């Protein structure tokens, strides 16, 4: 990302940050999870402890926030009867 980046979410929930970044990316918005205030233990730490940011390009901020609002509203939730597609 060479454009100015903006944080659209700051959280200590690393799984939530990764999920949001994945949803944004699958919707065509390039998103990354970056450490904002983290501490780790050693070189091979799988997950750091502390805050992370989900960042997007400034030009994608409005679309990213709109998708976040849609997620937060529950509009993208699966019905109780929803089943994964058969393979």
C-alpha positions as CSV (number, residue, x, y, z in Angstrom):
1,X,0.0,0.0,0.0
2,X,1.6,3.2,-1.1
3,X,-1.3,5.5,-0.3
4,X,-1.9,7.1,3.1
5,X,-3.2,4.4,5.4
6,X,-6.0,4.9,8.0
7,X,-6.9,2.6,10.9
8,X,-10.6,1.7,10.7
9,X,-10.4,-0.6,13.8
10,X,-8.1,-0.8,16.8
11,X,-8.6,-3.8,19.0
12,X,-6.9,-6.3,21.2
13,X,-8.9,-9.1,19.6
14,X,-6.5,-10.4,17.0
15,X,-9.0,-12.9,15.6
16,X,-11.5,-10.1,15.0
17,X,-8.9,-8.0,13.3
18,X,-7.9,-10.8,11.0
19,X,-11.5,-11.7,10.2
20,X,-12.3,-8.1,9.3
21,X,-9.2,-7.8,7.1
22,X,-10.2,-11.0,5.3
23,X,-13.8,-9.8,4.8
24,X,-12.6,-6.5,3.5
25,X,-10.1,-8.1,1.1
26,X,-12.7,-10.6,-0.2
27,X,-14.8,-7.5,-1.0
28,X,-12.1,-5.9,-3.0
29,X,-10.7,-3.6,-0.3
30,X,-7.0,-4.2,0.4
31,X,-6.7,-4.4,4.2
32,X,-3.8,-5.3,6.6
33,X,-3.5,-6.0,10.3
34,X,-0.6,-4.1,11.8
35,X,0.7,-3.9,15.3
36,X,-0.2,-0.7,17.0
37,X,1.0,-1.4,20.5
38,X,2.2,-5.0,20.8
39,X,4.7,-7.0,22.8
40,X,5.9,-10.4,21.9
41,X,8.0,-13.2,23.4
42,X,10.9,-14.2,21.2
43,X,11.3,-14.5,17.4
44,X,8.8,-17.2,16.7
45,X,5.8,-15.6,18.4
46,X,2.6,-16.6,16.5
47,X,0.5,-14.0,18.1
48,X,1.7,-10.8,19.8
49,X,-0.1,-9.4,22.9
50,X,-1.5,-5.9,22.6
51,X,-3.4,-3.7,20.2
52,X,-3.6,-4.2,16.5
53,X,-5.0,-1.9,13.8
54,X,-6.9,-2.9,10.7
55,X,-5.7,-0.4,8.1
56,X,-6.9,0.5,4.6
57,X,-6.0,3.1,2.0
58,X,-7.5,6.5,2.6
59,X,-9.4,6.1,-0.7
60,X,-11.1,2.9,0.6
61,X,-11.9,4.2,4.0
62,X,-15.6,5.1,3.3
63,X,-16.3,1.7,1.6
64,X,-14.5,-0.1,4.5
65,X,-16.5,1.7,7.1
66,X,-19.7,1.0,5.3
67,X,-18.9,-2.7,5.2
68,X,-18.1,-2.6,8.9
69,X,-21.4,-1.0,9.6
70,X,-23.2,-3.7,7.6
71,X,-21.3,-6.4,9.6
72,X,-22.1,-4.7,12.9
73,X,-25.8,-4.4,12.0
74,X,-26.0,-8.2,11.5
75,X,-27.0,-7.8,7.9
76,X,-24.4,-10.4,6.8
77,X,-25.3,-12.9,9.5
78,X,-26.2,-16.4,8.3
79,X,-29.7,-17.7,9.0
80,X,-30.0,-20.4,11.6
81,X,-31.0,-22.8,8.9
82,X,-28.0,-21.9,6.7
83,X,-25.7,-24.8,5.8
84,X,-22.3,-24.7,4.1
85,X,-22.5,-25.6,0.4
86,X,-22.1,-29.3,-0.4
87,X,-18.8,-30.3,-1.8
